[in-house]
Amino acid sequence: MADDIRNHTLAELQEKFEALGLERYRAAQVYEWLYKKDAENFSDMANLPQKTREALRAHFSIEKISVQEIETSIDLTQKFLFKLKDDALIESVSIPARDRLTACLSTQVGCRFSCAFCASGALGFKRNLKPFEILAQYLAIRKNVPLHKITNVVFMGVGEPLDNYENLVKAIRIMNSDAGIRLGARKMTISTSGLPEGIEKLAKEGLQLELSVSLHAALDSKRSVVLPVNNKFPIGAVMVAVKKYIALTKRKVTFEYILLGGYNTSVEDAQALVELLRGLNVRVNLIPYNPSSSRIKFQPPAKSELLFFKSFLTKKGLDVTLRVPRGMDITAACGQLRSRAMQKG
């Protein structure tokens, strides 16, 4: 099967073109067609000689991912279900706001980690996405939401991004490239359940990315219940990696904390979180629990729990935000639309 041309950085493509006897500068022209003009086949690339286009067709492909379903919320959040060439299903989400449009992209078909709040892991892990399959989600959203420019990208759809490290970073570099999509690194966020090795590697990439770590409890005994990966990589190991990331990148790290009524909202939980994060360049993003998104039956926090927890952290000097729920009237949580489609099939 021909190699998808979007699997390569510009530098890699220039070397491949040279090896094929093609002019190196043609690679930049191809990049412009792919990422700025949304070309879906080589015949669209009108400023390339016919022989060049024939050579490209002989050695590369531009695979399409098909849109199977789009769900639109009353708040204009949209959930996309995509089918890949091997019939695997993945999802993406577009989230509009007043001054931005965020695209949430998948990095794997399925997931190994079975987090309690995500439907992706319940169906098991199938394979990693290649760079072009990550990029194709972005391009498809851009095409289907033409009235808004994508300003931000979060890697938090199906799969654990840092478990597909090499393909993820290559896709990010193509997005960040001036010749490619030209999206600033600070406009891209990697949302991870906390894989220390991946976090430490990411810190050395020289990319000014945003890092978001799912915490959900500051005590190992509680975190392991909702994030089984904590049994292998407990909070202490995650924090060592995060501190290295902060030191090397000088970037603020966000910790995601889903508030579970009666479970992780006590004074003890709040104090443990303060002690864990004290003195670090971090932000805590509090997320009220949505019962429809979990296989484990917790309760949403009472308003008094939510207000207490936020107030406690703020008074102790932490930077705290409260996530406003989006797409509540559609299957907008990770893996839900894919799971429903697979059950039907």
C-alpha positions as CSV (number, residue, x, y, z in Angstrom):
1,M,0.0,0.0,0.0
2,A,1.4,3.4,-1.0
3,D,2.6,5.6,1.9
4,D,0.3,8.5,2.7
5,I,2.3,11.7,1.9
6,R,1.0,13.4,5.1
7,N,3.0,11.0,7.2
8,H,6.2,13.1,6.5
9,T,7.6,16.4,7.7
10,L,8.7,18.8,5.1
11,A,12.3,17.9,5.6
12,E,11.6,14.2,5.2
13,L,9.6,14.9,2.1
14,Q,12.4,17.0,0.5
15,E,14.8,14.0,1.0
16,K,12.3,11.6,-0.5
17,F,11.7,13.8,-3.5
18,E,15.4,14.1,-4.1
19,A,15.8,10.3,-3.9
20,L,13.0,10.0,-6.5
21,G,14.7,12.5,-8.8
22,L,12.2,15.3,-8.1
23,E,13.1,18.9,-7.2
24,R,13.3,19.5,-3.5
25,Y,11.3,22.7,-3.7
26,R,8.3,20.7,-5.0
27,A,7.8,19.4,-1.5
28,A,6.9,22.9,-0.2
29,Q,4.4,23.2,-3.1
30,V,2.8,19.9,-2.2
31,Y,2.6,21.0,1.5
32,E,0.8,24.2,0.4
33,W,-1.7,22.1,-1.6
34,L,-2.3,19.7,1.3
35,Y,-2.5,22.0,4.3
36,K,-3.5,25.4,2.9
37,K,-5.6,24.5,-0.2
38,D,-7.1,21.2,1.1
39,A,-6.1,19.2,-1.9
40,E,-7.5,15.7,-1.7
41,N,-5.6,14.2,-4.7
42,F,-2.5,14.9,-6.7
43,S,-4.4,15.8,-9.8
44,D,-5.6,19.0,-8.0
45,M,-2.0,20.3,-7.7
46,A,-2.1,22.4,-10.8
47,N,1.3,24.0,-10.5
48,L,3.1,20.6,-10.5
49,P,4.3,19.2,-13.9
50,Q,2.4,16.1,-15.1
51,K,5.4,13.9,-14.6
52,T,5.8,15.0,-11.0
53,R,2.2,14.2,-10.3
54,E,2.6,10.8,-11.9
55,A,5.6,10.1,-9.7
56,L,3.7,11.2,-6.6
57,R,0.8,8.9,-7.5
58,A,3.2,6.0,-8.0
59,H,4.9,6.4,-4.6
60,F,2.4,8.1,-2.3
61,S,-1.2,8.3,-1.5
62,I,-3.7,10.7,0.1
63,E,-6.1,8.5,2.0
64,K,-9.5,9.9,2.9
65,I,-11.3,9.4,6.2
66,S,-15.0,9.4,5.7
67,V,-17.4,11.3,7.9
68,Q,-19.9,8.7,9.2
69,E,-21.9,11.0,11.5
70,I,-22.0,14.5,12.8
71,E,-23.9,15.4,16.0
72,T,-24.5,19.1,16.7
73,S,-25.4,20.4,20.2
74,I,-27.6,23.3,20.9
75,D,-24.4,25.1,22.0
76,L,-22.9,24.4,18.5
77,T,-20.4,21.8,19.8
78,Q,-20.1,19.2,17.1
79,K,-19.1,15.5,17.5
80,F,-17.6,13.8,14.4
81,L,-17.5,10.1,13.8
82,F,-14.9,9.0,11.3
83,K,-14.3,5.7,9.5
84,L,-10.8,4.9,8.5
85,K,-9.6,2.8,5.6
86,D,-9.6,-0.4,7.7
87,D,-13.2,0.4,8.9
88,A,-12.0,1.4,12.3
89,L,-14.0,4.2,13.9
90,I,-12.6,7.3,15.7
91,E,-14.1,10.6,16.9
92,S,-13.3,14.2,17.0
93,V,-15.0,17.2,18.5
94,S,-15.2,20.9,17.5
95,I,-16.0,23.3,20.4
96,P,-16.8,26.9,19.4
97,A,-16.4,29.9,21.8
98,R,-16.7,33.6,21.2
99,D,-13.1,34.1,20.0
100,R,-11.9,30.5,19.3
101,L,-12.7,27.1,17.8
102,T,-11.1,24.2,19.5
103,A,-10.7,20.8,17.7
104,C,-10.3,17.8,20.0
105,L,-8.5,15.0,18.1
106,S,-8.1,11.3,18.6
107,T,-4.6,9.6,18.6
108,Q,-5.5,5.9,18.8
109,V,-8.2,3.4,17.8
110,G,-9.3,2.4,21.2
111,C,-7.2,2.8,24.4
112,R,-5.2,0.6,26.7
113,F,-6.0,2.4,30.0
114,S,-9.7,2.1,30.8
115,C,-10.2,5.4,32.6
116,A,-13.5,5.4,34.5
117,F,-14.8,8.5,32.7
118,C,-14.1,7.5,29.1
119,A,-15.9,5.0,26.9
120,S,-12.9,4.5,24.7
121,G,-11.1,2.0,26.9
122,A,-14.2,-0.2,27.4
123,L,-13.9,-1.5,23.8
124,G,-10.2,-2.3,24.0
125,F,-7.2,-1.1,22.1
126,K,-6.8,-1.8,18.4
127,R,-3.9,0.3,17.0
128,N,-2.1,3.7,17.0
129,L,-3.2,6.3,14.5
130,K,-0.6,7.3,11.9
131,P,0.3,11.0,11.6
132,F,-1.9,11.4,8.5
133,E,-4.9,10.0,10.4
134,I,-4.4,12.6,13.1
135,L,-4.0,15.4,10.6
136,A,-6.9,14.2,8.5
137,Q,-9.3,14.8,11.5
138,Y,-8.2,18.4,11.7
139,L,-8.6,18.9,7.9
140,A,-12.0,17.3,7.9
141,I,-13.2,19.6,10.8
142,R,-11.8,22.6,9.0
143,K,-13.7,21.6,5.9
144,N,-17.0,20.9,7.7
145,V,-16.9,24.0,10.0
146,P,-16.0,26.6,7.3
147,L,-17.4,29.7,9.0
148,H,-14.9,29.4,11.9
149,K,-11.1,29.2,11.9
150,I,-9.7,26.4,14.1
151,T,-7.6,28.3,16.7
152,N,-6.8,25.6,19.2
153,V,-6.2,21.8,19.1
154,V,-6.4,19.4,22.0
155,F,-5.3,15.8,21.7
156,M,-7.9,14.2,24.0
157,G,-10.2,12.2,21.8
158,V,-10.1,8.4,21.5
159,G,-6.8,7.1,22.9
160,E,-3.9,8.2,25.2
161,P,-1.8,10.6,23.2
162,L,1.5,9.8,24.9
163,D,1.0,6.1,24.2
164,N,1.4,7.0,20.5
165,Y,4.3,9.3,21.1
166,E,6.2,9.3,17.8
167,N,3.2,9.7,15.5
168,L,1.7,12.3,17.8
169,V,4.9,14.5,17.8
170,K,5.3,14.2,14.0
171,A,1.7,15.3,13.5
172,I,2.3,18.2,15.9
173,R,5.4,19.3,14.0
174,I,3.5,19.3,10.7
175,M,0.7,21.3,12.3
176,N,3.3,23.8,13.7
177,S,5.3,24.1,10.5
178,D,5.1,27.4,8.6
179,A,4.8,25.4,5.4
180,G,2.1,23.2,6.9
181,I,-1.0,24.2,8.9
182,R,1.0,26.9,10.8
183,L,-0.7,26.5,14.2
184,G,1.3,27.8,17.1
185,A,2.6,25.2,19.5
186,R,1.1,27.2,22.4
187,K,-2.3,26.6,20.8
188,M,-1.9,22.9,21.1
189,T,-2.6,20.9,24.2
190,I,-1.7,17.3,25.0
191,S,-4.2,15.8,27.5
192,T,-2.7,12.7,29.2
193,S,-3.6,10.3,32.0
194,G,0.0,10.7,33.2
195,L,2.7,8.7,31.5
196,P,6.0,9.8,33.1
197,E,8.3,8.7,30.3
198,G,6.2,10.4,27.7
199,I,6.0,13.7,29.7
200,E,9.8,13.7,30.2
201,K,10.4,13.1,26.5
202,L,8.0,15.8,25.5
203,A,9.9,18.3,27.7
204,K,13.0,17.8,25.6
205,E,11.2,18.3,22.2
206,G,11.7,22.1,22.2
207,L,8.0,22.6,21.6
208,Q,6.1,25.2,23.6
209,L,3.0,22.9,24.0
210,E,0.4,23.0,26.7
211,L,0.3,20.0,28.9
212,S,-2.8,18.8,30.7
213,V,-2.7,15.9,33.2
214,S,-5.7,14.1,34.4
215,L,-5.4,13.9,38.2
216,H,-8.9,13.6,39.7
217,A,-7.5,12.8,43.1
218,A,-4.4,13.7,45.1
219,L,-4.4,10.4,47.0
220,D,-3.2,7.3,45.3
221,S,-5.9,5.1,46.8
222,K,-8.6,7.2,45.3
223,R,-6.9,8.0,42.0
224,S,-6.4,4.3,41.2
225,V,-10.1,3.7,41.3
226,V,-10.9,6.2,38.6
227,L,-7.6,6.0,36.7
228,P,-6.2,2.4,36.7
229,V,-3.0,3.6,35.1
230,N,-2.2,5.0,38.6
231,N,-1.4,1.4,39.7
232,K,1.6,1.5,37.3
233,F,2.4,5.2,37.5
234,P,1.4,6.5,40.9
235,I,1.1,10.2,41.6
236,G,4.6,10.6,42.9
237,A,6.1,9.3,39.6
238,V,3.8,11.6,37.6
239,M,4.8,14.6,39.7
240,V,8.5,14.0,39.2
241,A,8.0,14.0,35.4
242,V,5.7,17.1,35.6
243,K,8.3,19.0,37.6
244,K,10.9,18.2,35.0
245,Y,8.6,19.4,32.3
246,I,8.0,22.7,34.1
247,A,11.7,23.2,34.7
248,L,12.7,22.6,31.1
249,T,9.8,24.3,29.2
250,K,9.0,27.1,31.7
251,R,5.3,26.3,30.8
252,K,2.4,26.2,33.2
253,V,0.9,22.7,33.5
254,T,-2.9,22.1,33.9
255,F,-4.2,19.4,36.2
256,E,-7.7,18.2,35.4
257,Y,-9.8,17.3,38.5
258,I,-13.3,15.8,38.0
259,L,-15.3,16.6,41.1
260,L,-17.2,13.4,42.2
261,G,-19.9,14.0,44.8
262,G,-18.9,12.5,48.2
263,Y,-15.7,11.0,46.8
264,N,-12.9,13.5,46.2
265,T,-14.5,16.7,47.4
266,S,-13.7,16.7,51.1
267,V,-11.4,18.9,53.2
268,E,-8.9,16.1,53.2
269,D,-8.9,15.8,49.4
270,A,-8.6,19.6,49.0
271,Q,-5.7,19.8,51.4
272,A,-3.9,16.9,49.8
273,L,-4.2,18.6,46.4
274,V,-2.9,21.9,47.8
275,E,0.1,20.1,49.4
276,L,0.8,18.2,46.1
277,L,0.8,21.3,44.0
278,R,2.1,23.9,46.4
279,G,4.8,26.2,44.8
280,L,4.5,24.8,41.3
281,N,3.6,26.7,38.1
282,V,0.3,24.9,37.6
283,R,-3.4,25.4,37.1
284,V,-6.2,23.2,38.4
285,N,-9.2,22.8,36.1
286,L,-12.2,21.7,38.1
287,I,-14.8,19.6,36.1
288,P,-18.2,18.8,37.6
289,Y,-18.9,15.1,37.1
290,N,-21.3,14.2,34.3
291,P,-22.9,10.8,35.1
292,S,-23.6,9.9,31.5
293,S,-19.9,9.7,30.7
294,S,-18.8,7.0,33.2
295,R,-19.0,3.3,33.6
296,I,-18.5,3.8,37.4
297,K,-21.6,5.2,39.1
298,F,-20.5,8.2,41.1
299,Q,-22.7,11.2,41.8
300,P,-22.3,14.8,40.5
301,P,-21.0,17.2,43.2
302,A,-23.6,19.3,45.1
303,K,-23.3,23.0,44.5
304,S,-22.0,23.4,48.0
305,E,-19.2,20.9,47.4
306,L,-18.2,22.6,44.2
307,L,-18.1,26.0,45.7
308,F,-16.2,24.8,48.8
309,F,-13.6,23.0,46.8
310,K,-12.9,25.9,44.4
311,S,-12.8,28.4,47.3
312,F,-10.5,26.3,49.4
313,L,-8.0,25.9,46.6
314,T,-8.2,29.6,45.6
315,K,-7.6,30.7,49.2
316,K,-4.5,28.5,49.4
317,G,-3.1,30.3,46.4
318,L,-3.7,27.9,43.6
319,D,-4.7,29.0,40.1
320,V,-8.2,27.5,39.7
321,T,-10.6,27.4,36.7
322,L,-14.0,25.8,36.5
323,R,-14.9,24.1,33.2
324,V,-18.2,25.0,31.7
325,P,-19.9,21.8,30.4
326,R,-20.3,21.7,26.6
327,G,-22.3,19.4,24.3
328,M,-24.4,18.0,27.2
329,D,-27.3,17.2,24.8
330,I,-25.1,15.0,22.5
331,T,-22.7,12.1,23.1
332,A,-19.8,14.6,23.5
333,A,-17.7,12.7,26.1
334,C,-14.7,10.7,24.8
335,G,-15.6,7.5,23.1
336,Q,-19.4,7.7,23.5
337,L,-20.4,8.2,19.8
338,R,-17.9,5.5,18.7
339,S,-19.1,3.1,21.3
340,R,-22.7,3.6,20.3
341,A,-21.9,3.1,16.6
342,M,-19.9,-0.1,17.3
343,Q,-22.7,-1.6,19.4
344,K,-25.1,-0.9,16.5
345,G,-22.8,-2.6,14.0
